[in-house]
Amino acid sequence: MTDAAIAFGPVLFVVLAVLTLFGAAVVHFGRLGQGRAVVLAAVRAVAQLAAVSLVITAILRSGWLTGLFVLVMFSIAALTSARRIGVAVRAHWVALALGAGVVPVLGLVLAAGVVPWKPIAVVPIAGIVIGGAMSANSQASRRALDELKARNGEYEAALALGFLPRPAALEICRPSAGQALIPALDQTRTVGLVTLPGAYVGVLLGGAGPLQAGVTQVLVLIGLLAAESVSVLVAVQLVASGRISRSGPAPRWTWRKRPSPGQTS
């Protein structure tokens, strides 16, 4: 273990417990939500990382197991995003939006050879890209659906002006959904000035030099931007076409048809 590695021991667990309880207390007493959610998220993180740590060595010895592990990560990301949006019964459409962003990015960096075809390299890069696309997809879809619900009158007005249902929905929800890219844009703009993200720090802790760490982080950030941009674009299109919609009756923009010429509405 290098001198820069995080110290593992009882003190670490005490610090983690204090931070978890502090975050939960802030959320609870600040009326930002349920403090229990913070505790559960922290417990899940510890349990899941402990489980992964136990099996990751075996997984990284096999290319097939590595591919299966990445597929499992992607599936969990799609289901998590679907639950966050509220469309668990249509998780395959969420998976489509995620895949549209993740697959081209991972395919390019692997095919070009900038990321070696080694499990130890593929797993972390895939996890970062999938995780970023998942968050962006969840935020974009939620924003788009909320906007369509809140501004349904404007949607109806657009139809009255001659817009078809999908273009009318896009005019309403696309700008707000695009705000899901703000975190990735801000992180990329300020990297090295405000933050030193995980990939950079991780490569440094692994013993590589600052230049190699910087190259790795730039690749991750730009890859994330590309993956999230495509995922958000596809998600918005799927929301506007009614493929992604919350549980319950289908939104009006998914079934409403404009009357044909000469037909009364």
N, C-alpha and C positions, 0 to 999 in steps of 0.2 A: 504493500500500500504506500502511495506517495505521501509526502508531507502535506500536500494540498487536499487530500481526500477528506470527506466528511467523517468525523470521528463517530464510530459505532459503539454504543454502550448505553447504560441506563440513563445518562444525562440526555441523550438524544431523544429517548422515548418520553422523558418528562417535558422537554421543550415542545415536542410534537403535541402532547396532550394539552399543554398550556395554550398553544396557538389555536388548537381546535376549539377548546372551550371559549377562548376569547372571541374567535370568529362567530361561534354560535350565539354567544351573549350579545354581541353587537347586532346580529341579524334579528334576534328575538326582541330585545328591548328597543331597538330602533325601528321595529315594526316593518322590517324589510322582507319578511317571510318567516318560515319556520326554522328556528335555530337547530331543530333536530336534523334538518336536511344537511347542514354543515357537518354535524357529527357523523351521520351516516355516510356522507361522501368521503370523509377522512378515513373512517373504518374500512370502507370498501377499497379505497386506494391502498391501504396497508395490506389488506388481505390479498388483493389481486396481484400486487407487486411481489408479495411473498410467494404466491403460487407460481407466478411467472419465473421468478428467480430460481425456483426448484427445478423447473422443467426446461428452462431456456438453454442450458448447456447441451441437453440431449437434442433439442430442436435444431440448434445451430450446427450440429454434426451432419445433418442431412438436408440436401437441397429440397427433397420432396416434403419433408416435414416443415421446412421453412416456408415453402409455398402455401402449404395448408394453414400454417399459423397466420400468414398475411391474409389469407382468405377469411379466416375466422375473425381477425381484426376488422376487416371490411364489413363482414356481416353484422357484427356487433355494433359498428358505427352506424350502419343503415337503420338497424332496429332502434338504437338510442335516439337518432335524429327523428325517426318517425314518431316515437313516443313523445319527444319534446314538442313536435309540431302538433301532434294529436291525430296522426293518421296511421296508426299501427296496422290497420287492415289493408292499407295500400303501401306497405313498406317497399314493395318492388319498384314503385315509382321514385321513392327517395333513393333507393339503391342506384337507379338509373342516373339520377342527377349526380350522385357521388362518383359513380364510375366514369361519367363523362369528364370529370375533372382529374380524377386520380390516375386512371389507366394511361392516358397520353403522357402525363408527366413522368410517371415511373417507367413507362416504356421507352421514352426518349433518353432519360439519363442512363438507363441500363444498356440500351442498344448502342449509345454513343460511347460507352465505356467509362464515363466520368464517375460512375458508381460501379465498383467491381461486382461481378457476379459471385459474391461471397455472402453467406448468410449473415455474418457479423456486420456487414455493411447494408444489406438489403432490408433487414428487419427494422432498424431505427429510422432509416429514411422513409420507408413505407408507412411506419407508424406516425411519423410527423406529418406527412402529406395527407394521410387518411384522416387524422385527427383535426387538422386545420380545415379540410373540406367539410367534415362533419359539422363543425361549429358554424362555419359560414352558411352552409345549407340550412341548418336549423334556424338561424337568425333571419336569413332572407325569406324563407317560407313563412315563418311566423309573421314577419313584418308585412309581407304581401297579403296574407289572409286577413290580418287585422285591418289593413288599409282598405281592402275591398269591402269588408263588413262595415267599417265606419263611414265610407264614402259611397255607399250603394246608390245614393241619389245622383251623384255625379256619373256613375256608371250608366244609370238609366238615361241621363241626359245625353251622354255620348251615343247611346243607341238611337235616341231620338234624332240626333244629328246625322245619322247614317252609318255610324261605325258598326262593324261586325262584332259579335260578342268577345272573341279573343283579343283583337286589337283594342277594344274598349277597356277590357280588364287590364291589359298591359299599360295603357296610358295612366291608369290609376295606381297600379301597384309597383311598377318597375322602379321609379325613383327611390321609394322608401326601401325596397329590397336591396338596392345597390349599396345602402349604408352598411350592410353586413361586411363589406370589404374594408371598412375604415380601420379596424384593429390591425389587419395585415398590412395595410398601407402605412399606418403610423409606425408600426414596428420596423418596416423596411426603411422608411425615411430616417428614422432616428437611431438605427443600429450603430453601435460604436460610440454614439454621442450621449444617449440616455440609457440604453440597455446593452447588455452583453448576453444574448439569448443562449438557450440551453445547448444547442449544437456546438457553438463556439467554446463554451466553458467545458463541455464534455470532452471535446477533442483535446483541449489543453490538459485537462486532468488525466487523459489517457496517455500523455507523454509527447504529443506532437507539438510542433512549433507554432508560434502565433500566425505565421503566414498560411500554413496548412489549415489551421482552425478558421481563419478568416475566409479562405476559399470555400471550405465546407459550409460555413454559415451563409455565405452569399448564395450558394447553390440551393440551400434549403429555403431561404427567404423568397427567392425568385420563383422557385418551383412551387412554393405555397401560394404565391400570388396567382400564378397561372392556373393551378388546380382549383383554387377558390373562385376565381373569376368565371371559369367554365361551369363549375358546379352551381354557382349562383344564377348564371344565365339560364341554364337548363331548368333549374328549380322554378324560376319565375315563369318560364314558358309553360311548365307543367301546371303551375297554379292557375295561370290565366286560361288554360284549356280545361281546367277542372279535374285533371288527373291527380293532383295533390289537393285534397280538401279535408277539412276536419270531419270527425265522426258526426253522424246524423244526416238529415236531409241534405241533398246536394245543393250547393249555392246556386243562386239564380243564373250566374254566368255560365254554368255548366250545362244548362238545359234550355234556357230561354232562346227562342228563335224569333227573329224579326219577321213580321208578316210580309208575305210576298206582295208585289205590287197589285193593288186593287183589292187586297184582302183586309178586312177590318181586324184590329187587334182585340 
